[in-house]
Amino acid sequence: MLIPSRRPHAVGAALLAALLLTAGCDSGARGTGAKEHGTAGTVVAPGKPGEPAKRLSPEQAAKAVPDNRPNSADLAYAEMMIVHHRQALRMTRLAGEHAHSDAVERIARRIAASQQPEIEAMQGWLESNGASGSTGGHMHMDMPGMATEAQLERLEDARGEAFDDLFLKLMITHHQGAVTMATDVLSRGRNVRIAEMATDLIAQQTREMSRMRAL
């Protein structure tokens, strides 16, 4: 599976830094002489590899820098992924008592160790962006990979190898759903921090799915 690159977001951040830096250098170094040469109020944007830099007006420079303000896709992703992760934690807590295989217990601990901090990071991001982080119950089954309440009850009742088998099946499906959601926000969102979290999630959960399939 191909893991989406962070490069477009990184390029945007680099471009913003370059524009701000060169704008400051231009205004400080050129002074009144820049007006005489028709370059006052312009900024220098670095070109692509092998291409020269370009001088842009402030209006052109503003359009060249990607808008990093969260959109509805970014906000929905964080809100829904918190709920998604909480269900995964509910499943991993059962492994300590019900699992037969040490390998299943280890993968459950690994999942819990990664997803609890991710929940806290997304909650913090939502708060910093003025969102509550609360989701309605109707969103539950709209998220791919979520186990039904009946499936979770079966998992709670299972023991030993039967638990291991059902846990792995449900968690692989759960991870597949999370990767689908992360891939979607990479194409529809615009916030750099959410893109970073989604990219990290895809890498982490793809590795965990490979381990679980091997079991």
Disulfide bonds with the S-S distance in Angstrom:
none
